[in-house]
Amino acid sequence: MKAYVVGGAVRDRLLGLPVADRDWVVVGATPERMLELGFTPVGKDFPVFLHPQTREEYALARTERKHGHGHTGFRVHADPGVTLEQDLLRRDFTINAMAEDAHGRLIDPWGGARDLEQRILRHVSPAFVEDPLRVLRAARFLARLAPLGFRLAEETLALMQRMVASGELATLPAERVWREIERGLVAPRPSAMLDTLRRCGALACLLPEVDALFGVEQRAEYHPEVDAGVHTAMVVDQCARLAPGDAAVAFAGLTHDLGKALTPPAIRPRHPGHEHAGLEPIARLCQRLGVPREHAALAAIACREHLNVHRLDTLRSETVLRLIERCDGFRRPQRIERLGWVCEADARGRLGLEERAYPQREELLRLLAAVRAVRAADLAIEGLDGPAIAARLRKARIDALDTARRRQGEP
């Protein structure tokens, strides 16, 4: 019985990245032996155990054979005769198919270290095509690794195109699709995920509302990059930069301009009303993928309000108050903060304007603080009924906004 560190821990150590978790493969053991040693079983589909002290995962070496459709159509074979090399062969990419023994010696039968050095994401074996989820995993890995110079091997791209053409992606559960997309959106370069999915044809299959933006012309004086899909890719990268790790902000950035794909070609590159036209495709996408409720709410808010935030300094105080109310900003002030990040990412996600100043975000937060500081208990409301109290509170909030805006820039 021997145990080896495998997968991401080996890859990240060789890349000089922090290693958060370690996974182990055990060769030459049985489930009964693992239980005798005090390990706790946790695997449902194949034998996986938690170490009694470290709680790290230890999986018995196994092979897999396709017997059905989709991501789960596999028969798993795990017994003491399965070798480490056989276990590594079933993995997705060569850079994830390396192991280290107890002495730190690298075991690399499928060329993962070479591909790390050459910055190539390459499949391990032709069996890659048997799991359609690997199309999404490739895209998600590139969103993480593209800043390090990684690119997709052409032969792997060809396999992914075959997988998409086969229709197998339609068998993926919505929750698995969303999980991979969400992980790619919070990676350092989400645009690499979109580019990879688009090159293999998967973007049109999984996110047709986003794919439809590519090739849609915008006014060059506002969007030097012109293409609405290119703009969206730049926006999600800005979201990753401005609000790292915030999947709700990133998803709102991804979907804020979906309405532009619905603009009649005859009136392009203008897109009047796109901020309202985009609400229906956002709702459809969110329902189809089971997007979390708060993500969906922020996406709709950002789609509807981003032009208002851009022109914040021209809005009347009463209009600003209505904007905050539409966003439920009194109960959920974090929505306003996130909306500000999405709008700044939209402003900066344009060719040559990546470093532009965006004072509207901080101004929006300042105005929110001003109206939230107004409390009904501080007003003269004795003897007033409910509607009258509401009217008095509303007027006080508008007055607070007027005062805050007059004081803008005062020392």
N, C-alpha and C positions, 0 to 999 in steps of 0.2 A: 504494500500500500504506500503510495507517494502522493503528495499534494503539491500543486503548482499554482502560482499566481498567474492569472490569465487576463486577456482582453484589455480593457481601457486603462487599468492601472499600469500595465507594462508600456502601453503606447504613450501615455502621458508622462511617465517617468523618462522615457527616451526623448520626448519632446521638450523636457525641462519644465513641464507644466505641473501644477499642484495635483497630487493624487488624493482624491477625496475618499474613495471607497476601493476596497480590494475584493475581487472575486477569485475563488479558488476552484480548481478541478482536481478531483481525487481519482487516481488510477489504481486499479487492483483491489477495490473495496466493494462491499455489498451494503445494502440498506441496513441489514441486521448488524453488521460490524460497526457502522456509524452510530447506531443506537447504543450499542455496547460501550462506545467511547464517550457517550454523554451528549451527542449532537441531537438537536431538535429538528424533526422533519417539518418542512414548510412547503415543499413543492407539490402542486396538484397534478401537473402533467408529466413531470419527470422528477427523479430523486434529487432534491435540494435540501440542505440541512444548515442550521445555524450552529456556529462553534459555541461550545458551552461557556467560554470566557469572553472572547472578542465579539461574538454575535455576527461575525462575518459569514458570508454565504459560501458554502462548500457544495459543489454539484458533482455527482458521479459522472465520470467520462461517459459520453453517449454518442450515438450516431442517430441520424434522422432520415426517414424515407417518406417521400410524398405519396399520399394515397387518396387525396381528394382535392377540392378546390380551396383557394383562399389561404389566409395566413395561418390557420390552425389545422389544415389538412395533412398532418404528419404522424407517422408512427415512430415512436422513440424506442431505441434499443440501448439499454444500459446494463452492462455486466462487467465483471473484473477483467474480461478479455479485451475490452475496448482500449485502444492505445491513446496516448496523448495526441499523436499526430492525426489519428482519425477524428478525435474530438475537435481539434483545431480546424480540420478540413471542412466541417459543417458550418463554420462561421461565415459572416458576411464579407468582410474586407480583410485584405492581408495585414493591414496595420492593427487589426483587432484579433489576429490569429497567431499571436506570439505568447510565449509563456516564460516564466522564470522558476527555476527550482529553488530548493531551500538555501543554496549557496549563492543565489543571485545570478546563476548562469543562464544566459538567454537561449531559449529553444525556439527556433524560427524556421520551420520546414517549408513555409510557403512564401518567403521573400518579403515579409513585412518590414524588416529593418531597412532594406534597400528602398522600398517604396516610401518609407518615412524620409529617408535622406533625399529622395528625388521629389518629395512632396506630391505624391500621386495617390489618389483613392482608387483602389482596384479590387475587383471581386476575387474571392479565393478560388472558386471552382464554378463550372457551368451550373451547378445546383443552385446558384444564386437566383435563377429565374423561378425557382419553385416557391418563393415567398414574396408576394407582391408588396408587403410592407417595406421591403428593402429599397424600393424606389424612394420612398419617403425618408428612410434612414440615410440614404446617400445624400439627399438634398439637405437634410438636417445637419449631417456631419460637415458638409461643405460650408454651411452657414457659420459653423464654429471654427473651421480650419482654414477657410479662404484667407483670413488676415495673415496666416503663416505661409501663404504661397501655395496652398494645395490646389490641385486641379483634378478633374475626373478623367480617368483613363478612357480613351476612345472606345476600347472594346467593352468596357463596363457601360458606357452610354448606349452602345448598340444593343446590349442585352436589355437595358431598361426600356429602350424604345420598343423592343419586341414584347416585353411584359405589358406595357401600356396597350399596344395594339391587340394583345390577346384578350383584353377585357377583364383580366384578373383583378385589377384595382377596384372594380365594382363590388368585389366580394369582401372588401375590408370593412370591418365595423366602423361606424362613424366615430366612436370614441377613440379608436386607435389612430384614425386619420387626424383627428383634432389634436391628440396628444403629441404627435410628431410635428405637426405644423406649429403648435404652441412652443415647443422646445426650440424649433428653428427661429421663431420670431424673437426669442429672448437671447439668441446667440449674438456674437459680436457683429456679424454681417448677414442679416436676414435676406438681403438682396441676392446672395449666392444661392439660397434655397429657391427663391422664385426663378432665378435663371436656370437652375438645374431642372426644376420641374417643367419649365417651359420647353427646354431643349429636348426633353424626352417625350413631350406631349402630355405629361401628367397634370400640368396646371389647368389645361382645358377640361380635363376629366374631373379633377377634385375641386378646383376653385374657378369655375367658368366665369364667374362674375369679375374676378381679378384678371383672368386671361383676356377678357374682352377689352380691357383698357389699352392693351398694347396695339399700337398703330393708330390710336385716336389722337388727332391733332389738337393742340392747345395754342392759345395766342402767345407768340414768341416774346412779346414785350413783357409778359408776366412769367412765362415759362420758357427760358432759353433752351431747355432740353426738348421742348415741343411735345414729345410723345407722353401721353398720360400714364402709360405703363412704366416707362422709364422714371417718370416723376414719382410714382408710387414706390418703386424700388428704392429710390433715393430717400423717400420719406421714412420707410421702415428702418433704413440704416441710421437716419437721424434719431429716430425713436430709441434705437439701441444705444446711441451715443448720449442722448440727453436724459433718458430714464431707463438706465440699464436694468435688465431683469424684470421690468414691468410688462407682463404679457398683455394686460388690458390696454395700455397705451399703444403698444406695438400693433395689436389687432385693430384698434381704432385708426391708426395711421394707415394700415393696409387697406381699409375699407372706406376711408373718408371721401373718396372721389368716385365711388362706383357709379354714381349717376351720370358721369361723363360718357360712359359707354352707351347710354341710352339717348344721347343727344342726336337728333336727326342729322345725317351727314350734310344736308343742304345748309345748315346754319353754323357748322363748325368752321373755324376753331373756337367760336364763342360757345359758351355752355350755360345759357341762362336757366336758372332753376335747378341746376344739377344737385344742389345741396338737399332739395326735397325729393328729387327723382331717385336719389341713392338709398332712400330709407327702405323701399320695398326689397331690392336685392340684398340689402344687409339682413333684413328679417328672414328672407328665404335661406341665405347662407347659414345664419345662426341656427335656424331650426334644423336644417339638414345635418349639420355637424355636431349639434348639441353643445354649442358654445356656451360657456358659463354666463349666467344672467347678468352679472355686473359688467363683464366684457361686452355683451350685446348692448346693454344700456349705454355704456360710454361710446361705443361705435356709432349708435344712432345720434347721440348728442353731438359728437364731433362732426358727423356728416352734416347735420342740420345747422350747427352754430359756427362752423369754422370761419365763414366769411364775416359773420358778425364780430367775432373776436379780432379778426384782422383789421376791421375798421372801428375798433372800440372807441377811439377818440372822437369819432363823429356821431356816436349814438347819444340820444337824449338819456338822461338819468333814469327816466321811467322805463325806457327800453332796456337799459342795463339791468334794472331790477327784474323785469320780466324774463330776461335771459337767465338770470340766476334762479328764478323760480321754476322755469321750465326744466332746469337741470337738477332740481331738488337740492339746490346748493345750501339751503339752510340746515337741512337734516344730513346731507352728505357733502360736506365741503371738500372732501378729497376728490370728488368728481370734478369740481372746478379746477383744482390743482392739476389733475390729469389732463383735463381739456386744454389747459394752457400749454402743457408739454406737447400735446398732439399738434396744436396750432403752430407752435414754434418749429416743430419738425416739418410741418407743411411749408412754412415760410423758408426754411433753410434747405429743403429737399429740392433744390432747383440749381441747374447748372451754373456754376460761378458764384452762387449766393450762399454757399454752405456756411460761411462765417458771418452772415449778416446779423445785425443787432435786431432783437425782437422785444421791445419794451412792453408790448401789449400783455405778455404773460404776467410780469410782475405787477402791472397796473390792474389787471383783472383780479389778482389776489388782494391787492390793496383795497380795491372797491368792495370786494367780498367782505373783508375784515370790517370795513366801515359800516355796512348794513347789518352785519351780524352783531355789532356792538349795540345796536338799538334794541331795547327790550321794552315790551309792553308795560312791565312793572315800573318803569322809569317815567312813564307818560301820565299826563293828567286824564285819566279815563273813568274816574269815579262818576257813577250815574249813567254811563253809556251802555247801550246794549251791544250784542255781539257784532253786528255789521258796522256799527259806529266805531267800535274798538278797532276792527280790522282796517277801516278807512283811516283812522288816526295813526295806526302803526305804519300803514303803507306810506302816508304822507311824511312821517318822520324818517322813514328809510330813504325816500327820495331826497328829502332835505339833507340827510347825511351824505348821500352820494354827491349832491351839488356842492356841499362844503368840502368834501374830500377832493373833488376835482378842482375847485378853486385853489386849494392849498397845494396842488401838485407843483413840485419844483420849488416851493418855499423853503428857505433855510430852516 
